[in-house]
């Protein structure tokens, strides 16, 4: 029997890849996206090109925070729609609360009202802030976020706990650690660095290069999301689980830039700038719990992941950049 899933944020980076993965295994997918102008609509439309040609995919342009949701016949929801970005959240925190908190509350409430209990919620490693000791474990308090974006994601997790206390829902919150790979958002560091270095332009490096991130390749992220979806099928009603999805390695910023330069065969030109407000010093996923709950174990290391991403960039560069001025 074919299962039918609702994916919010379906035109985004992770969402479009997830829709493809679900369709590839024979599921039906309804995708929702509101084409938030955070980045260009044409980038998201390209993400949807292959999906729109597949018979098992239906797309609905809608805003989860405001519009009714197409829940008829849906088996489970993977809620990835969100207003992204730490730094932009400092400029318009109210919009982040609406898109990330109000929307999540409306979605869970709408689901439970129609008897839909299975929800996967896309959270973020940013909830750990700067106060959590590394490696970041899910049982740490995570009560000191340092940006409105991080606070909005933690609020979404707390909403999941509130609803699970009141109703027989089954929600798993996935704390994503800097997911990267083909179709990554053009504003994110790895994509931006590849684009700049490939064009011989300088890279803005904030800080002294010693900040560290745990980077997760997109295929590893998808493995985790699909395992989380399966978890919702076997969990007890009224249950919430929180799981890190990371790459299993801390990578210094200066090393990341060097790896990108090596993969492109170019020497990076670096402009040094001060640290930016809202940015955490490091992210480091403790994956013990993820392995125990989901059987999750990342397979793609940073060197291989960067090579794959650069290969994708170079493949599309000639096809798109001459007309757009920027590969996306």
C-alpha positions in Angstrom: 0.0 0.0 0.0 1.3 3.4 -1.0 1.7 6.0 1.8 0.9 9.6 1.3 3.0 12.2 3.1 2.8 16.0 3.4 6.1 17.9 3.2 6.1 21.5 4.2 9.0 23.6 2.7 8.9 21.3 -0.2 10.6 23.7 -2.6 13.5 24.3 -0.3 16.9 22.6 -0.2 16.2 19.7 2.2 12.5 19.6 1.4 12.9 19.1 -2.4 15.5 16.3 -1.8 13.2 14.7 0.7 10.2 14.7 -1.7 12.4 13.0 -4.4 13.5 10.4 -1.9 10.0 9.6 -0.9 8.8 9.4 -4.5 11.8 7.2 -5.3 10.6 4.6 -2.8 7.0 4.6 -4.1 5.3 7.0 -1.8 3.0 9.8 -2.7 3.8 13.3 -1.7 1.9 16.6 -1.3 4.4 19.4 -1.1 3.7 22.9 0.4 5.8 26.0 0.0 5.0 29.7 0.2 8.1 30.9 -1.7 9.2 33.2 1.1 11.4 35.9 -0.6 14.3 35.1 1.7 15.9 33.9 -1.5 14.9 34.0 -5.2 11.8 32.2 -6.2 13.4 30.9 -9.4 15.9 29.0 -7.3 13.1 27.1 -5.6 11.2 26.6 -8.8 14.3 24.9 -10.2 14.2 22.6 -7.1 10.7 21.6 -8.1 11.3 21.0 -11.8 11.9 17.2 -11.5 9.2 16.8 -8.9 6.5 18.4 -11.0 7.1 15.8 -13.7 6.3 12.9 -11.4 2.8 11.5 -11.1 3.0 10.9 -7.4 3.7 14.5 -6.5 1.2 17.3 -5.9 2.2 20.8 -5.1 0.3 23.4 -3.2 1.4 27.0 -2.8 0.4 28.0 0.7 1.6 29.6 3.9 1.5 27.2 6.9 1.0 30.1 9.3 -2.1 31.4 7.6 -3.7 29.0 5.1 -5.6 25.8 5.5 -3.6 22.6 5.0 -4.4 19.7 2.6 -4.5 16.9 5.1 -7.0 14.5 3.5 -5.5 11.1 3.1 -2.1 12.2 4.7 -0.4 9.5 6.7 2.3 11.8 8.3 3.7 15.3 8.1 7.4 16.3 7.6 7.4 19.9 8.7 10.4 21.6 7.2 8.9 25.0 6.3 10.6 27.8 8.2 12.1 31.2 7.9 15.8 30.4 7.9 18.9 32.3 8.9 20.4 33.4 12.2 21.6 36.8 11.2 18.4 37.9 9.3 16.4 37.0 12.4 18.0 39.8 14.2 16.5 42.3 11.8 12.9 41.0 11.8 12.3 38.7 14.8 8.5 39.0 14.6 8.4 37.5 11.2 10.5 34.6 12.5 8.1 34.0 15.3 5.1 33.9 12.9 6.8 31.6 10.3 8.5 29.3 12.8 6.4 29.3 15.9 2.8 30.2 14.9 3.0 28.1 11.8 4.2 25.1 13.8 1.4 25.5 16.4 -1.2 25.8 13.6 0.2 22.7 11.8 0.3 20.4 14.9 -3.2 21.6 15.9 -4.7 21.1 12.5 -3.1 17.6 12.3 -4.5 16.5 15.7 -8.0 17.8 14.9 -8.2 15.4 11.9 -6.6 12.5 13.8 -3.2 12.8 12.1 -0.7 11.9 14.8 2.7 11.4 13.0 4.9 14.5 12.7 8.5 15.0 11.9 9.7 18.5 12.9 12.8 20.1 11.4 14.6 21.9 14.3 18.2 23.2 14.4 21.5 22.8 16.2 21.3 26.5 16.9 19.0 25.7 19.9 22.2 24.7 21.8 23.6 28.3 21.8 27.0 28.9 23.3 26.3 27.5 26.8 26.1 23.8 25.9 29.2 21.7 26.5 30.5 19.9 23.4 29.6 17.4 22.0 26.0 18.6 22.1 23.7 15.9 23.6 19.9 16.0 23.3 19.5 15.8 27.1 21.2 19.2 27.6 18.8 22.0 28.7 19.2 24.1 25.5 17.6 27.1 27.2 20.0 29.9 26.3 19.6 30.5 22.5 21.5 33.5 21.2 19.4 34.5 18.2 15.6 34.9 17.5 16.0 32.1 14.9 17.4 29.7 17.5 14.7 30.8 20.0 12.0 30.1 17.4 13.2 26.6 16.8 13.4 25.8 20.5 9.9 27.1 20.8 8.7 24.7 18.1 10.2 21.8 20.1 8.4 23.0 23.3 5.2 23.2 21.4 5.7 19.5 20.4 6.0 18.6 24.0 2.9 20.6 25.0 0.8 18.9 22.3 2.1 15.5 23.1 1.1 16.0 26.8 -2.4 16.9 25.7 -3.1 14.7 22.7 -2.0 11.3 21.3 0.4 12.8 18.8 3.9 11.3 18.0 6.4 14.0 17.2 10.1 13.7 16.5 12.2 16.9 16.5 15.3 16.7 14.3 18.1 19.1 15.2 19.9 19.6 11.9 23.6 20.4 11.9 24.5 22.6 8.9 23.2 20.5 6.0 25.0 21.0 2.7 25.2 19.6 -0.8 23.6 20.1 -4.2 20.9 22.8 -4.1 21.9 24.1 -0.7 20.5 27.6 -0.1 22.7 30.1 -2.0 23.1 32.3 1.2 24.7 29.5 3.2 28.5 29.5 3.8 29.6 26.5 1.8 27.6 27.4 -1.3 28.6 31.0 -1.1 32.2 30.2 -0.6 32.2 27.8 -3.6 30.6 30.4 -5.8 33.0 33.2 -4.7 36.2 31.1 -5.0 35.1 29.7 -8.4 34.7 33.2 -9.6 38.0 34.4 -8.2 36.3 36.7 -5.7 37.4 37.2 -2.1 35.8 35.2 0.7 34.7 37.1 3.8 35.9 35.1 6.8 34.4 36.2 10.1 36.7 35.6 13.1 40.2 34.1 13.0 39.1 30.9 11.2 39.0 28.8 14.4 35.2 28.6 14.7 34.0 25.1 14.1 30.9 23.5 12.6 29.5 20.0 12.3 28.5 19.7 8.6 26.0 17.1 7.5 25.9 16.0 3.8 22.4 16.0 2.3 22.2 12.2 1.8 23.0 11.6 5.4 20.4 14.1 6.4 17.8 12.3 4.3 18.7 8.9 5.9 18.0 10.5 9.3 14.7 12.1 8.2 13.4 8.8 6.7 14.4 6.9 9.8 12.6 9.5 11.9 9.5 9.1 9.7 9.6 5.4 10.4 9.9 6.1 14.1 6.6 8.0 14.1 5.0 4.8 12.8 6.0 2.7 15.8 6.2 5.3 18.6 3.6 5.3 21.4 0.9 8.0 21.3 1.8 11.1 23.3 5.5 10.7 22.7 8.1 13.3 21.7 11.7 12.4 20.7 14.5 14.8 20.0 17.5 13.7 17.9 20.6 15.3 16.5 21.4 14.8 12.8 25.1 15.7 12.3 28.1 14.8 10.2 30.1 13.4 13.1 33.1 15.8 12.8 34.0 19.4 13.8 35.5 21.3 10.9 37.3 24.6 11.4 36.3 27.5 9.2 39.8 28.0 7.8 40.0 24.2 6.9 36.6 24.4 5.2 37.7 27.2 3.0 41.0 25.4 2.2 39.0 22.2 1.2 36.8 24.2 -1.1 39.8 25.9 -2.7 41.5 22.5 -3.2 38.4 20.9 -4.8 38.1 23.9 -7.2 41.8 24.0 -7.9 42.0 27.6 -6.8 43.7 29.5 -4.0 41.1 31.3 -1.9 41.4 35.0 -1.4 40.3 35.8 2.2 39.0 39.0 3.7 39.1 38.9 7.5 36.2 40.4 9.4 35.0 40.4 13.1 32.7 37.8 14.4 29.0 38.4 13.7 26.3 38.7 16.4 24.2 35.6 16.8 26.7 33.2 15.4 27.7 30.4 17.8 31.4 29.5 18.2 31.0 25.9 17.4 28.5 23.1 16.7 29.3 19.5 17.6 26.6 16.8 17.4 26.6 13.9 19.9 25.2 11.1 17.7 25.0 8.4 20.4 21.2 9.0 20.9 20.6 9.2 17.1 22.3 5.9 16.6 20.3 4.3 19.4 16.9 5.7 18.3 17.2 5.8 14.5 20.2 3.7 13.7 21.7 6.9 12.3 25.3 6.9 11.3 26.7 9.5 8.8 28.5 8.1 5.8 29.8 11.1 3.9 32.8 12.9 5.4 33.6 16.6 4.8 36.3 15.9 2.1 34.0 13.7 0.1 31.0 16.0 0.6 32.9 19.1 -0.5 34.1 17.2 -3.6 30.5 16.1 -4.5 29.1 19.6 -3.9 31.8 21.2 -6.1 31.2 18.7 -8.8 27.5 19.6 -8.8 28.4 23.3 -8.8 30.7 22.9 -11.8 28.1 20.8 -13.6 25.5 23.5 -13.5 27.8 26.5 -13.6 28.0 26.7 -17.3 24.4 26.0 -17.8 23.0 28.7 -15.4 25.6 31.2 -14.4 26.0 32.9 -17.7 22.4 33.9 -17.7 21.8 34.4 -14.0 25.1 35.9 -13.0 25.1 33.4 -10.1 24.7 29.7 -9.9 22.0 28.7 -7.5 
